[in-house]
Amino acid sequence: MKIIFLLILFLLPFTAAEAASPIDPLKKLTLSVKAEPVRLDAIPIGATRVRLLPLVLRAGCEGDIKLEYLRIKRIGPGRSSDIQGIYLLKSDRRITRTGTISSSGQTVLLGLKGMVVPRCKSVRLDTTIDIRRGTAAGSRFALSVENATDIKSNAEVVTGDFPIRTMNVPTKVVPDTVGAALITFQPVGKVQVIRDETLAKFTIEANGSTHQIIQGILLTNKGSARNDELRNLYLTQRSGRALTPVVKMLSDDQVLLTFSQPYFIRQGQTVGFELHGRAYRSVKTVDFTLEEPSDLHAVPSRRAGRTIGGRMRILRYGTE
């Protein structure tokens, strides 16, 4: 009887520890990857934010997967030089630098900083391109992840139906003329400490032959203020009406502001906007701008409700 009792006591700590940790350290970290279909109505010449290869990445239940980079290859007809830039979006936020397709290997490496796919969860990343203004009408574009080694992560096993390619042949580039969203930043005064402040001022003009529907903007601070030193950020019209929900603080020196309702700017109209927030360090500097042209999510429209692709230019303090 004593022997049985001691055996139970010996096994109890092991059983409790085992129950507290559902992850089996002997199992390999796994990641599965698949593409989703592309749904494009039309691609006008000069379009931006063309989501050409939506990828769904799912981590196994063995542990979180930390992504380092993806290697993307251009395949099929069309010239690599017609792709002005290529990058990854998560929801509407750009999470990589904009790269260009190499003329030799027809590939680009898109580095991911701090991107984690939680265990037992899925994350969708959209491989997105901007099309150059000189692209010939009728051009087609497609992308692929050729094999598992093109996805660098801490996963020990990567599965997928490789090569993973653009599903459904996307619509040809059409000879449609679209206007541009022209953004101009203005200087702001000195930022004071621990008070509501105007952190940035800019205008957006619907320049050219179309209206513009503004859906969101990703602003990057090039000044020295970091993340929680600027808080409670939101966008207003110049008149003061709030247009976006409040964002708690910067993330990697950026703030993604999504309009509560898409903002319609009529052809030829110019609208002023302001970024407001609270500053907590008076010795730090604030200098907001767009890091990449596609960080302004502006979609041209012939009329309200019909979008046809997009392009834009950036002006900095009134000079290109």
ABEGO torsion letter per residue (X at the ends): XAAAAAAAAAAAAAAAAAAABABBAABBBBBBBBBBBBBBABBBBGBBGBBABBBBBBBBAAEBBBBABBBBBBBEBEBAAABABBBBBBEABBABBBBBBBAAAGBBBBBBBGBBBBBGBBBBBBBBBBBBAABBBGBBBBBBBABAAABBBABABBBEBOBBBBBEBBBBBBBBBBBBBBBBBBBBBBBBBGBBBBABBBBBBBBEABBBBBABBBBBBABABBGAABBGBBBBBAAGBBABBBBABBBGGBBBBBBABBBBBBBGBBBBBBBBEBBABAABBBBBBBABAAABBBBBBABBGBBAEBBBBBBBGGBX
